[in-house]
Amino acid sequence: MKKFFQKLFRTILYLFAASLLYLVICKWVLPPITLTQIGALIEGHGLKRDYISWDKIPDNIKLAVIASEDQLFMQHNGFDWKSIEKSMDDKPSRKKRKRAKGAGASTISQQTAKNVFLWQGQGAWKYIRKAPEFFYTACIELVWGKKRIMEVYLNVIEMGPGVFGIEAAAQEYFNKPARKLTKAEAAMIVASLPNPKKFTVKPMSRRVKWRYPQIMRQMNNVDDFPQVRKLLKD
């Protein structure tokens, strides 16, 4: 039994070291595949994706995800501590209502770490994932920086059943490359998050129809943030 645990410990240690090496490599190379993408294949959704570089991702989509998912993206160190604290203090009934509206404390950095290095899932799996999610979020903030985090996020995030990344989503829903997405089209795609399998772009679900005009208005607000403007110019 002792030898078994020693081997298990060494295996975990090797996997951990490999994951750190992988994290450094991903600073320059987009992830070849993720567990979520593998899950889409297993579930029969296929795998539609076409990774594109930062300069081919339009400002419209960058503004849309910041406006909708993480307006403090350029200010925090990976974690929105005020939102986390608030979500912990909320009563269960209030939390349920917030989740129904798509609100939450998970930042773009956390979502990127989860998508690249970990797994999806609720229940017990969600709580098991939290510690490594915090660790990898801190690491990518330190090693990658904001621009790279956003670039990876917009290439690996699921935007429909088997549809990953903004280029695949633009082709799937609007038959055009991502660089030609209008402000409204970008907002529609982002409005499907965090559950694009339920909140569909085409046919347009009630949630997307209700949400995307709000995102468009918020895009105007975040576009005035100096740090956001600097990110878009990089």
Secondary structure by P-SEA (a helix, b strand, c coil): caaaaaaaaaaaaaaaaaaaaaaaaaccccccccaaaaaaaaacccbbbbbbccccccaaaaaaaaaccccccccccccaaaaaaaaaaccaaaaaaaaaaccccccaaaaaaaacccccccaaaaaaaaaaaaaaaaaaaacccaaaaaaaaaaccccccccccaaaaaaaccccccccccaaaaaaaaaacccccccccccccaaaaacaaaaaaaaaaacccaaaaaaaac
